Amino acid sequence: MRAALAALALGLAAAPPAGAQALVDPGGRPTVQLRTRPEAAGDVYRYRSETRFVQKDDQGGQTQSNTLTFDLEVLGEASDGQRLRYTLREGRLEDSGGASMSAAMDAAVGGSLDFRIRHGRIVAVENWPEYRTRLLARVDAALPAADPVRALIHERMANPPLAAAQEMVLGDVIILAMMEPQGALPLGLTALADPTASKATLDVRVARPGCVVGLERQTNREAAGVVRATVSKAELAIGDGRVLTLEERRVTRAPGGSQEETVTIRRLGAPPAC
């Protein structure tokens, strides 16, 4: 569960679709190959994410920040993608609206959700009933029946499993997946095939030859008077293709106000050998 729980009720803009868009006409430029060695069942990646969220509106606005530590464990391969397990190890949240959001975050700590991902898109969740039951029981034990945050979480968790999991649990995983393309990437600036965006580009550079690649992704969207700009910067290990560091900044402006959210994600532990 990410710090943007508060944003669920704001309705200023929907999140962009999960999954990386196709590169458009690389034009024969030099490329860099990512994920040059296969992953194996049992591989575990631990990350720490920090989120800062600010909303401004005619009600005075709201702020929220959190720090999460989570694991991604490789479970193996399935016919429709790679199987992974997300486990939230630690979570700390501060919200200007009160302590209920923090209690909801505490309820999520220790929960594990198995899911499948293909081409940067989450395609299925495997143990959703067990995950959902555990989380709601802990939320109900922590918050009174009339608490609006408790009601909001029940409402959102009642959505179809894949949609609810992406919205309420796997937000950081989606950010990582968008910045972990696989295969050969053309160096330099490339347009992305995204018909929903007025601008979508990916800039690729070699930060350390044979070791680290740097990516910068920019996407602008506008619909029904809502404008959303996203800039994501990351460094990836060439060998396993996984993020080492990532920063994403999203700015949304609408007639009723604005939101600014900054997410930083850092891979913990010793960096992989090059």
N, C-alpha and C positions, 0 to 999 in steps of 0.2 A: 504494500500500500504506500503510495508516494505522497509527498507533501501537498500535491495539488488536490487533495480531497476537498478542500474548500472550493476549488474552482468548479467542481462537479455541479454545484447549484447555481453557477453564475450565468451560464448560457451565452457567453460572449462569442465563442467560436468552438467548433468541433476540432478534435485532434486530426492531423493529417493522416492519410491511410498508411497502415504499416507496410513495410516492405520496400526494398530499394527499386527505384525506377531504372529502366534500361538506359545504357549509354547510347548516345546518338552519334553515328558516323565518326569513329575515332580517326579516320583518315590516314591510317598507316603509320601513326606516330609510334615512337618507342613506348614500350609498356613495362610495367613492373608486376611480377607475379606474387599474389598473396596466398597464404595458407599452403606453403610448400611442403609441409609434412602433415600426415593424417592425425586426427585426434583418435583417442581410444576411450572405451567405456571406463569410467573411474577417474578421468581427468577432471580436476576441479579448479575453477577460477574464482577468486574472491575479489570483490569490488567494494569500494566505499563511494557513495554518492552524497552530494550536498545540494540542496535545492533552496532557492530564495524566491519567494513569490510575493508580488505586490499588486494589489488591485486598487484602482481609483474609480469612484463612482459618486452619484449624488447622495449616497448613504454614508459617506465618509471614508469608504475604502476598507481594506483589510490587508494584513501582512501575515506571512507564514514562512517558516523555515524548518528544514529537517536535515538530519544526517542518518543515512542507512548503511549498514554493512550486510552484504548478501553474497551467497555462493551460487554459482552456476556449475552443476555437475553434468558431465556427459554420460548419458545412460546407454547410448548406442544408436543404431540406425533403424528406421522403419521404412515401409514402402512409400510413405508420403513425407519423409523428412527426417531430420535428426531429432532424437529424443533427449531432452534436457530436464534437469530438476532445479527449480528456483527455491532457495531457502533463505528467509530473512533472519539473520543472526542478531542484529542489533538495530534499534530504531529510536531516534529522539526527535521530538517535534515540538515547536512552539508556534502558537496561533494567537493572533490578537483578539479573536472572538471568544477565547476561553479555553478551558482545559479538556473539553470533550474530545477534540481531535487528537490530543496527546494520548488519551486513554484508548482511543480506537487504534492508534499506532501500536501501543503496547500489546493490544490484543492480537496483532498480526505477527509479532515476533515469535519465531520458532516454527511457523507454518511452512510446509513444503508443498510446492505445486509442480507436478510433472506436466510437460507440454511438448509439442512437436513444432519444429520450425523448418521452413523450406524457402530458399532464395530470399532470406531476410524477412519472411512473413510468418507469423504464428498461425498455424493451420488447425491446431486442436489442443485441448487440455484433457488430461487423462484421469485425474483423481479429484475432479471438481466437487462432487457431492461431499466427500470427506473434508476437503479444504474449507468449503463454505460452511459446513456444520460446525467445525471447530471455531472458525473465526466468529460466526454469529453468536455462538454460546459464550465466548469470551467477551464480546462486545456487550451482550445482554447482562453479563455478570458485573461489568465495569460501569455501565451507565444506566440511569433510571429509565423506566418505560417511556416517559414523556420527553426524553431528551431528543432534540431535533437531529443531532448527528447520528444517534442510534437509528432513528427512523430513516434517515438518508442512506445509511449503509445497507439496511435491510432492503430498501427500494432498489438500490443499484445491484446488489448481489442477487436479486430476483430476475435480472435480465438473462438472456441466453448465455450459457457458460463461457463461450469464447469471447463474446463482447464484454461480459462482466470481468473476466480474468484480465483482459487487456486494459480495461479502464481502471480497475481497482488494485491489481496486483503486479502486473508485468510492465508497468510504464517505463522503468529503467531498462528493461530487457529490449523493449521496442527501440529506444534511443540507441542502444548499443548495436542492434541488428541493422539499423539504418546506416550505421557508419562502419560496418564490417562486410563490405563486398568481398566476394571471392573470385579467384581467377586472375586473368591478366587485365590490368587497368592502364589505359593510355595516360601518359604523363602530360601535365598541363591542364588547361581549362577545357571542360567538355560540357555540352548541354545535355540535360536529362530529359527523357521522353515522359513528360508529366502533363497531360492535357488539363489538369485542374489548376495548374500554376501559371502565373504570368511570368515567372522567372524560376528556373531550376537548373543549377550548375554544380559541377563537382570539379575541384581543383586538386590534382594529385602531384606530389613531389616526393623525392627520395630524401629522407632526413638523415639516414645513416645507411650507406650502401650495404646491401645484403642483410640488413638488420631491422630498420625502422622506416615506415612510410608515413608521410603526413597528408591528411585529407582536410579539405575545407568545402563544406556543402552549404549552398544558399538557396532558399526557397521562399518565394512570395506568393501569397494567395489572397484573393478578394472575392467575396460573395455576400450579397444582401447587405451591403454597407459595412461589412466587417473586413478589416485588412489585417493579415497576419504575416509577419516576416520572421524567418528562422535562419539563424547562422550557427552552424555546427563545425567545430574544429576538433580533430583527433589525431593522435599518433598511434599506429598499429605495429605490432610485431609481425614482420614478414613471415616468419616460420609458421606460427599458429593462426595468424590473421586476426587475432583478438586485440581489442583496444587496450592500450597502456594508459593513455590519458585522453579525456574528452571534455569539452566545454560546449554547451548548447545554450543559446540565448533566443528566447521567443518573445516577440512584442505583438500584442493584439490590440487593435483600436476599433471601437464601435461607437455608435451614437450614444450609448448609455455609459460609456467609460472606457477604461483601458486596463490591460494586464501586462505585466512584465515578469518573466520567469527565467531564471538562470540555473542550469543544472551542470554540475561538474562531477565527473566520474573518474576515479583513479583505481587502477588495478593494484592490489596489494601483493606483498611478497617479492621475492627476488625476480628481476626481469628475466625472460627466457634467454638462453644462450643463443648467440648469433652464429 
